Amino acid sequence: MDQKAVDVYVSDTSGSRERPIPGSRIPPNRRVGYHTHENLFHGLLGRGLGHTTERFDAAIKSSLDNAVPTGPTWTYVDDLTEFFEDYLGAAILETLFGPLLLTESPGFHRTLWKYDRYIMSMAKRLPSWMIPEGYRLRDKVLSGIMKWHKRATELSARHSADVGEDDPYWGSAMMRERHKMLLGIDEQDLRSVASTDLALIWA
């Protein structure tokens, strides 16, 4: 993201609780740590937990039904890690971010796993000329997230009825509310919000 967007994260000294850390003078529209924490708390530990669990249960069963035919014989795979990436990974993505993320960018989860192999090199801030493939994959994943954000925003505006915790476009109320909340933070734009979601998706 642009440096001005990064600076808001770096300068937020107010903490993750409703009452800011004593001495902090960060205005509400720059308290990105607190707002992000509240969103994740309600989505993953609070009111959204039951819905998230139900979505994951359905997604993993559907994913494994496609992967392993029901029958008396064993199913052999060449790479067990790739098996988990493809089926468990896709189910987790669909649970939290919805099927639209994957349908708008076919192969998204495969690209994400390829990108994962470059994370440690990128964390060391190696330049793009040293690991061009890492940067290419990062930009491809980021592009997929921005495409999903754009389409989900359009569809949400077209079908403005309250869809509750299970959102057909954003995947969950947490992500729908997160997108709106992050865009309301000072100095954030569509790319910085997509970058933050890339971090969440990777995590």
N, C-alpha and C positions, 0 to 999 in steps of 0.2 A: 504494500500500500504506500501511498505518498507519505513523505515524512511528516507533514502536518497532521495526518490521521494517526500516525504512530505516536507523535508527541502527546496526544490526548491520553493515550494509555500510559505512557511513561510518567506523565505529570500527575496522574490521579493518585493522590496520597490519602484519599478519604476512607479507604477500607471497603469491605464487602457487606457491612451491616447498615441498617437504616440510619442509625445515628453515626455521623462521620467521626473519624478518629479525632480526638481533641487537638485543636490547633490547625486542623485542615480548613482551608477556605475554598475548596473546590465547589463551583456552582453545580446545581443538579444536572444540567445538560452536558456536564463533563465527567460525571461520576460513572464512568463506564464499568468499573469493577463491581460496584454495587448493583447496577441494573442487570449486568450479565449474570451475576451470582443469583439474584432473585429469579430471573427467567429460568435458569437451569434447575434451581431448587424446586420451583413449582412444576416444571416439566418432567423431572426425573425422580423427585423424592416426594413431592406434594400431591396435588390433585390429579396430576397427569400420570402418576405411576401405574395405576391399575389399567388405564387405557394403553399405555406403552407396553405393558406386559402382555395384554391380550393381542395387540398388533404383532408383537414379536412371536408369540405362540403360533398365530396363524401363518405368519411369513416363513418361519423356519420349517413348519410342517409342509407347507406348499413347496418350498425350495427343496427339501429332502425327498419329497414325493417325485419331483422331476429328476433328481439326481440318482436315486436308488430305487429301481423297480421292485415292487412287492413280489416276493417269491421265495422258494426254498434255497436258491443258490446264492453264493457270495457275489458281490460286485467288486471287481478289482479296478483300482485307479493307479495311474503311473506316478502321481505326486500327491501325497496326502495333504501337504501344506496347501497346494493349489486347490484341492478339493474344499478345504475349509474356507479359503479365500473366496472361492466362487459361490459357495452356498450359504455358509454362515455369514460371511461378509456382506453378501447381497441382501440377506434377510435383515441384518442390522441396519443397513442403509435404508431399506424400504420402511422399516419400523419407525425410524426417527425422522427421515426426510421425505418419505413417500415414494410411490412408484414413478411419479412424474420426473424426478431427478434422473432415474435410470432410463426411462423411455425417451426423454429429450436428448440424452447423450448415450447411445448404445455403447456398451463396453466400458462405461465409466469406471466401474469397480476394478476392472483389469488395469486400466491406466493408473488408477489410484495406487494399486499394489506395486506397479512398476516404479512409480514416483517414490514410494516408501523406501525403496532401496537407496535413494539419493539423499534422504533427509539428513543423515549425519554429516555428509559432506557439505550440504547446504548450510547446516547449522554452524559449520566452521567458517562460513562466509566465503567459500571458494568462488571465484568469479565464473561467469557463464562460459568463458572461453576454455576453462579447465573441465567443466562438466556440462557441456551444452545439452546433453540428453536430459539431465535433471531439470534444467530450466524449461526445456521444451515440454516435458511432461507436466511440470507445475502449471505452465500457462494453459495447457490443454485441459487440465482438471479445473482450473479457475474459470476458463471459458465455459465449461459444462455447468458449473455452479451459477454463473451469471445468466446463462440461457434458461436454467431452471427458475431462478428468481424472476426473470422477466415474464416467463410463461405463467408462473403461479400468480404473479401480480395481476396479469391480464385476466386470467380465469376467475380470480377472486373478485375482481371488479365487476365482471360480467354476471357472476352468480353471488350476489352480495348477502344472501341469507346466512345467518349464523350456523356454522357447521359443527360447532362444539370442539371437543378435544381431538377427534379424529378428522383431520382436514385432508380432503382428497387431493389437494394441490401442494400444500406445504408439508404434508405427512402428519403433522401434529400442531396443536395450538401453540406449543412452545416455539416451534420454528416460525409460525406465522407472526406471533407476537414479537419474537426476537428480531425479525427483519425490520418490522416497524420501529421497534425500540432503538436498534442500532442506527437506523437512518436519522433518528431524532437526536443522536449524540452529536455534539459540536464537531465540525470538520470531517465528518464521515460522509462517504459517497458510495455509489453502487459497487465500485471495485474494492474499497476497504471492507465493506460488509461481506462481500464474497470471500475476501481473504480471511476474514475472521471465521466464516463458516467452513472454509477449507481446513483451518486449524481444528475446529470442532469435529469435522468429518474424519480427519486423520486420527485424532485422539480416540 
